[in-house]
């Protein structure tokens, strides 16, 4: 049995009802598999493929899942593996009708009833039900991605806005143990998967960006060894909460969002500009009709610039160095 091959071929995987020592398997939808030991230490959701052309995380997640199914890895945590957008994965497309990672937590009156919106509702429901069974256990969600473009900081994470809670220094250090070099501290709600699980499921949710998007089988240059090692520890119920000072990620905060309001929008960056490229104060980053977006902040860097987003969506983030409060 090859779970990823079956998924990419559109075949229903032939799964056993349980693994060793009574660990239960439940197929909760296409690309959605729960693995539940009898006495879990904590609960972990690992997701990838929310954007179908971001294949390195999909391959890593499939490797871990296959090791569990083959008996080479034993689950001591309660697990949910979520391959977010199987049809986009099959076509090697970022998304089909709409960007799935801009649809979470929004009502259908806003998102419509297209395939991506329906998949977002399905993922929300599965995650709510999964984490509802967590009781008081610690809950973690790593949503694994790669970026459209290269990055001056290859591996970084997005820390969704925690509202009344503080940014968690232990979880930031855990990201460092995963090989994450920088963390963006968000200051507002967002329609992403990791924000949804943090806000509505009580999980420590993070988006992890792990290099540049490449087709399946072309990810040998992406080194995810530290992330894989940490995920294996977590899967086996080994949760570390103390980390050395070495490898602490650099911290940034979102200063402002660049929003595309109309078809007149112009982003004054070359398409090859990398994430975390620094921009000088006074630089006219974007124009939209009479509106001009001028960089004012010292040390500002651009992240996720994308002139091709739909009107009303974010076309980039301007970030600056930060420290924990």
N, C-alpha and C positions, 0 to 999 in steps of 0.2 A: 504494500500500500504506500502510495506517495500522495500525501494530502494536497500539496501545492499543485502537483500535476493534475490531480482530479479537479481541483478548483479552477485552474486555468482552462481546462477542457470542458468545463460546465457539467462535470459528472458528479453525482451524489457520492460522497466518500462512504466506503463500507467500514464503519467503525465498530469496534467491540463495545459492549455495554459497559465494561469496566476495565480497569487496569489492575495491577498488583495491589494487594491489601485493600481491596474494596473501593479503590478510587473510581468515582463515577464519571462517565463522559456523557455530555448532553449536546446534541446539535441543535442550536437555537435559531438557526436561519442560515442562509448562504454565507459561508465564510465566518460563521460565528460558532465557536466551540468552547464549552465550559468543561473544566477538569476540576473535580471536587473531591479531595481526600476526606476521610472520615473525621479527622480532627485537625482542621487547617490552622496554621499559625497566624495567617493574615490573608488578605484578599488583594489580588493584583490583576489589573486589566492591561494587556499589551495590545496595541493596535498599530496597524500600518495599512498602506494602500488606500488611505482616504483620497489621495491623489494617485491615480492608477499608474503613472509613469515613474513613480518614486520607488524603485525596485530593490535597492540595497536593504532597506528595512524589511521589506516583504521576505526577501531571502533569509535574513537573519531570523525573523520570527518563525518562518517555516522550518528552519533548521532546529530551533528549540522545540517546536511542537512535534516534529518528527522524532526527535530524541525521546520525548515523553511517550509517544505512541509505540516506539520500538523497545521501550523498557530500558533505554540507556540513561535516562534521567528520571528521577522519582519526584513527584510533586508532594511537597509538604505545605504549600500555600494553595489556597483556592484561586483558580485561574480562569480568566476569560481571554481567549484569543479572538481578536476581531480584525478580519481583513475587510477594510472599509468599503471598497468600491470594486467588486470583482469584475464587472463588465468593463470598466475603464482599464483595469489591469490587463484583461485579455487583449484589449486594443492598443495597449501602451499609450494611452491618452491621459492627460492630467485629469480631465473630467469630460463628461459627455454633454448633458444639457445645462448643467450649472455646477458651480464650485461647491462641493459638498461641505468643505470646511468654512463656509460662510452662511450655513443654514441652520446651525444648531440653536435651539432655544427660541426660535422664531415661530409665530403662529402660521398656519397654512394660508391664512388670508394674505400674508406677506410673501411666503415662499412659493405659493401655488401647489399644484399636485403632480409636478413632473417627477421623473425617476429619482433624481438626486434628493428632492424634498421628501419623497416617500422613504428613501433609504435613511435619511437623517432621522425621521420619526421612528423607524424600526430600530436604529442603533440607540436612540434615546431610551426607548422602551426596554430593550434588552439590558442596557446598562443600569437603568433604574431598578429593574427586577433583580439583577445580579447583586448590586450593592445593598439592596434592601435586605438580603440574607446575610449581611456581614455582621449584624449585631453591633457590638462595640469594638470589633477588631479594626486594626490599622488598615487603611485602604489606599492603594496607589494606582495611578494610571499614567503610563508612558505612551504617548501618541507619537510614533516614529515617522519622520519625514526626511526627504532630501529637498534641496532648494533648486529653483529654476536655474540659477546662475551660481558661479563660483563665489567664494567668500574669503575675505582676509582673515577671518576666524572660522575655521572649517566646521567645527562642531559647537553648536550653541543651543540653548534652550529658551523657550518662552515660559515665563512664570505667570499664569493668568492672575488677574486682579483678585486678591483674596478678600476684598470688602472689609468687614470688621476684624478679620484676623490679621495677624502680622505675617510678613514673609518669613518662612521657616528656614533658619540657618542650617539646621541638620539636613533638610531636604536639598538645599543648595550644595552642601558638602557631598551628599550622596550623588548628585549630578556630576560633581567633580570626579568622584570615584569611577563614574561611567565614562570618563574621558571628555566630558563637556568642558569647553574652555571659557565660555561666557554665558551669562544668564541675563535675559531682558526681563525686568520687573515691570509688568503692565499696571497702568493706573486707571483703567476703565474696563467695563464689561466688553466682551467680544463674542461673536457667533461661532466660535471654534469648538471642536470636540472636547479638548482638554478643559476649556473654561466650563463647558456644560457639566462634565463629571465633577469638577471641583464645586461648582455652585449648587448643583441639584442632586448630587449623589454623595457628597461629603468625602470625596476622594482627594488625595494629593495629586492633582492632575497637572501634567506638564507636556508641552510640545517640544520634541527633540528634533533639531535639524542636523543631519549627519553627513553633510557633503553635498555634492552636486548630483542631480537626477541623471541616471543612465539606464539603458535598456537592460532587461534580464540577461544575466551571464556576463556583464561587462563591469562588474563592481570589485574586481580584484584589487584595485588601487584604494578602495575605501577600507580603512582599518577600523573595525568595530570590536576589536578583541576585548577592550576594557568594558565596553557596554555588555558584550555577551557574557563575560565573567560575572559581572554584577547581577545580570538577569538570571543566570544559573544559580547564583547564591540565593536570590530571592525566591525563585521557583522551589528550591529545596528548603525553604523556610528559614533561611539564615539572614536575618535582618541586622545589619550593623548600624549603630547610631553614633559611633565615634570615629572620626576620620582625622588623619594628620593634617597639618597646616599646608603641606605641599599639595599642589594640584587644585587649590581653591579657584573656582571660576572667577573671572573678571565680571563685575556687575555693571549693567547699563539700565537706564530707565527710558521709557518712551517720553520724549519731550512733546512731540506733536505728530499727528497723522496727516499724511497728504491724501486728500480725498478728491476723486475725479467726479465733478458735478455735471459735466456736459460733454458733448462731442468736440467742443472747442479745446478741451484739455490738452496741454502740451507739457511733457516731462523732459526737462533739459538735462538728460543724461544719455550717454551712449548705452546701447543695449548690452554691451560687454562689461559695464561697470559692476564690480563685485560688491556683495554685501559687506558692510562695515567700512566702506570707503569714506574717508573723512572729507567734509565739505567746509569751506571757509565761510566765516560770517560775511554777509552781504551777497552771497551767491543766490541768484534767482533760480530756484529749483524747479518751479512749475508755474504755469499760467493757465487760467481757465476763464476766458472772456476778459472782463476787467479785473479779475482777481490775480494777484501775484503772490506766490509763496516764496518768501525770502528767508534764507537761513540767518538766524540771529544768535544762536547758541554757540558758545565756545566748545570745541571738541566734538561737535556734532558729526554723526555718521549716518549713512543711509542704509536701511535694511528693507528687503522685499520690494524694491522699486519695480513697478509693472504698469506700463502705460495702457495695457490691453484689457484692464478690468472693466466691468460694466459701470455705467454711470451710477453714482451713489456709493461706490465701494472704495475701500482704501487702495491707493496706488503706491504706497510706501510709508515707512516709518522713519522718523528722524529721532535718533537715540543719542543720549549723552552719558558719560560715566556717572556711576551712582554708588552709594553705600547703603547698607541696611540702616534703617532708623534706629 
